[in-house]
Amino acid sequence: MKTGNSGIKRILKAFVYSYDGFVESVKSEAAFRQELALCAVLLVAALLLPVTVIEKLFLISTLFLVLLMELINTAIEAVVDRVSDELHPLSKKAKDVGSLLVLVSFIYLGVVWAVVIYGVI
């Protein structure tokens, strides 16, 4: 599905596609909206915590990781649903692993935040 665009035009189109993906995710994915809201709150908390810049970076990076894993999960689900709507063990496996991506990223978020906050207390 090559478009023939190159150079700055390709880069600008990529930004448009990314924006479209963001808008579609916000409109159609409740989990993404919830995680976005949670990340907004935790971003403010990370910026206000009396920790080093590196610790803030770790805290904030976990927020982006959760959002990235949710977007990957959404992409996997969209492709699986596009291929077929019938129940199939491989479709279930793909969707379950996508869900696990999100869970693992939340566990990592929890561990990093607990370690950093424990250091503050």
C-alpha positions as a Markdown table, in Angstrom:
| # | Residue | x | y | z |
|---|---|---|---|---|
| 1 | Met | 0.0 | 0.0 | 0.0 |
| 2 | Lys | 2.7 | 2.5 | -1.1 |
| 3 | Thr | 1.5 | 6.0 | -1.6 |
| 4 | Gly | 4.4 | 7.4 | -3.6 |
| 5 | Asn | 5.0 | 10.2 | -1.1 |
| 6 | Ser | 8.6 | 10.9 | -0.1 |
| 7 | Gly | 10.5 | 13.5 | 1.8 |
| 8 | Ile | 8.7 | 16.1 | 3.8 |
| 9 | Lys | 5.3 | 15.2 | 2.3 |
| 10 | Arg | 5.7 | 11.6 | 3.6 |
| 11 | Ile | 6.5 | 13.0 | 7.1 |
| 12 | Leu | 3.6 | 15.3 | 7.1 |
| 13 | Lys | 1.2 | 12.5 | 6.0 |
| 14 | Ala | 2.6 | 10.3 | 8.8 |
| 15 | Phe | 1.7 | 13.0 | 11.3 |
| 16 | Val | -1.9 | 13.1 | 9.8 |
| 17 | Tyr | -2.2 | 9.4 | 10.0 |
| 18 | Ser | -0.9 | 9.5 | 13.6 |
| 19 | Tyr | -3.5 | 12.2 | 14.5 |
| 20 | Asp | -6.2 | 10.1 | 12.9 |
| 21 | Gly | -5.1 | 7.1 | 14.9 |
| 22 | Phe | -5.2 | 9.1 | 18.1 |
| 23 | Val | -8.7 | 10.5 | 17.4 |
| 24 | Glu | -10.1 | 7.1 | 16.5 |
| 25 | Ser | -8.6 | 5.6 | 19.6 |
| 26 | Val | -10.1 | 8.3 | 21.8 |
| 27 | Lys | -13.5 | 7.9 | 20.1 |
| 28 | Ser | -13.8 | 4.2 | 20.0 |
| 29 | Glu | -11.7 | 2.8 | 22.8 |
| 30 | Ala | -13.0 | 3.2 | 26.4 |
| 31 | Ala | -9.9 | 1.6 | 27.9 |
| 32 | Phe | -7.6 | 4.1 | 26.1 |
| 33 | Arg | -9.7 | 7.0 | 27.3 |
| 34 | Gln | -9.6 | 5.7 | 30.9 |
| 35 | Glu | -5.8 | 5.2 | 30.7 |
| 36 | Leu | -5.3 | 8.6 | 29.1 |
| 37 | Ala | -7.2 | 10.2 | 32.1 |
| 38 | Leu | -5.2 | 8.1 | 34.6 |
| 39 | Cys | -2.0 | 9.1 | 32.9 |
| 40 | Ala | -2.9 | 12.8 | 32.9 |
| 41 | Val | -3.4 | 12.6 | 36.7 |
| 42 | Leu | -0.3 | 10.6 | 37.3 |
| 43 | Leu | 1.7 | 13.0 | 35.0 |
| 44 | Val | 0.8 | 15.9 | 37.3 |
| 45 | Ala | 1.7 | 13.8 | 40.3 |
| 46 | Ala | 5.0 | 12.8 | 38.8 |
| 47 | Leu | 5.9 | 16.4 | 38.1 |
| 48 | Leu | 5.0 | 17.5 | 41.6 |
| 49 | Leu | 6.7 | 14.7 | 43.5 |
| 50 | Pro | 9.9 | 15.8 | 45.2 |
| 51 | Val | 12.2 | 13.4 | 43.3 |
| 52 | Thr | 15.1 | 13.7 | 41.0 |
| 53 | Val | 14.7 | 14.4 | 37.3 |
| 54 | Ile | 15.7 | 10.8 | 36.5 |
| 55 | Glu | 13.1 | 9.5 | 38.8 |
| 56 | Lys | 10.5 | 11.7 | 37.2 |
| 57 | Leu | 11.6 | 10.4 | 33.8 |
| 58 | Phe | 11.1 | 6.8 | 35.0 |
| 59 | Leu | 7.6 | 7.7 | 36.4 |
| 60 | Ile | 6.6 | 9.4 | 33.2 |
| 61 | Ser | 8.0 | 6.7 | 30.9 |
| 62 | Thr | 5.8 | 4.1 | 32.6 |
| 63 | Leu | 2.7 | 6.2 | 31.7 |
| 64 | Phe | 3.8 | 6.3 | 28.0 |
| 65 | Leu | 4.5 | 2.5 | 28.2 |
| 66 | Val | 0.9 | 1.8 | 29.3 |
| 67 | Leu | -0.5 | 4.0 | 26.5 |
| 68 | Leu | 1.8 | 2.3 | 23.9 |
| 69 | Met | 0.8 | -1.2 | 25.0 |
| 70 | Glu | -2.9 | -0.2 | 24.9 |
| 71 | Leu | -2.5 | 1.1 | 21.3 |
| 72 | Ile | -0.7 | -2.1 | 20.3 |
| 73 | Asn | -3.5 | -4.1 | 21.9 |
| 74 | Thr | -6.0 | -2.1 | 20.0 |
| 75 | Ala | -4.2 | -2.6 | 16.7 |
| 76 | Ile | -3.9 | -6.4 | 17.3 |
| 77 | Glu | -7.7 | -6.6 | 18.0 |
| 78 | Ala | -8.5 | -4.5 | 14.9 |
| 79 | Val | -6.5 | -6.7 | 12.6 |
| 80 | Val | -7.9 | -9.9 | 14.2 |
| 81 | Asp | -11.4 | -8.6 | 13.8 |
| 82 | Arg | -10.7 | -7.5 | 10.2 |
| 83 | Val | -9.4 | -10.9 | 9.2 |
| 84 | Ser | -12.4 | -12.8 | 10.6 |
| 85 | Asp | -15.2 | -12.5 | 13.1 |
| 86 | Glu | -15.4 | -16.2 | 13.7 |
| 87 | Leu | -14.1 | -17.7 | 17.0 |
| 88 | His | -10.7 | -19.2 | 16.5 |
| 89 | Pro | -8.0 | -20.3 | 19.0 |
| 90 | Leu | -5.3 | -18.2 | 17.3 |
| 91 | Ser | -7.6 | -15.1 | 17.3 |
| 92 | Lys | -8.1 | -15.6 | 21.0 |
| 93 | Lys | -4.4 | -16.1 | 21.6 |
| 94 | Ala | -3.6 | -12.9 | 19.8 |
| 95 | Lys | -6.2 | -10.9 | 21.7 |
| 96 | Asp | -5.2 | -12.4 | 25.0 |
| 97 | Val | -1.5 | -11.7 | 24.5 |
| 98 | Gly | -2.4 | -8.1 | 23.5 |
| 99 | Ser | -4.3 | -7.8 | 26.8 |
| 100 | Leu | -1.3 | -9.2 | 28.6 |
| 101 | Leu | 0.9 | -6.5 | 27.1 |
| 102 | Val | -1.3 | -3.9 | 28.9 |
| 103 | Leu | -1.3 | -5.8 | 32.2 |
| 104 | Val | 2.4 | -6.2 | 32.2 |
| 105 | Ser | 2.9 | -2.5 | 31.5 |
| 106 | Phe | 0.5 | -1.7 | 34.4 |
| 107 | Ile | 2.5 | -4.0 | 36.7 |
| 108 | Tyr | 5.7 | -2.3 | 35.7 |
| 109 | Leu | 4.1 | 1.1 | 36.3 |
| 110 | Gly | 3.0 | -0.1 | 39.8 |
| 111 | Val | 6.5 | -1.4 | 40.7 |
| 112 | Val | 8.3 | 1.7 | 39.4 |
| 113 | Trp | 5.9 | 4.1 | 41.2 |
| 114 | Ala | 6.1 | 2.1 | 44.4 |
| 115 | Val | 9.9 | 2.1 | 44.4 |
| 116 | Val | 10.2 | 5.8 | 43.7 |
| 117 | Ile | 7.5 | 6.8 | 46.2 |
| 118 | Tyr | 8.9 | 4.5 | 48.8 |
| 119 | Gly | 12.2 | 6.4 | 48.4 |
| 120 | Val | 10.4 | 9.6 | 49.1 |
| 121 | Ile | 8.8 | 8.4 | 52.3 |
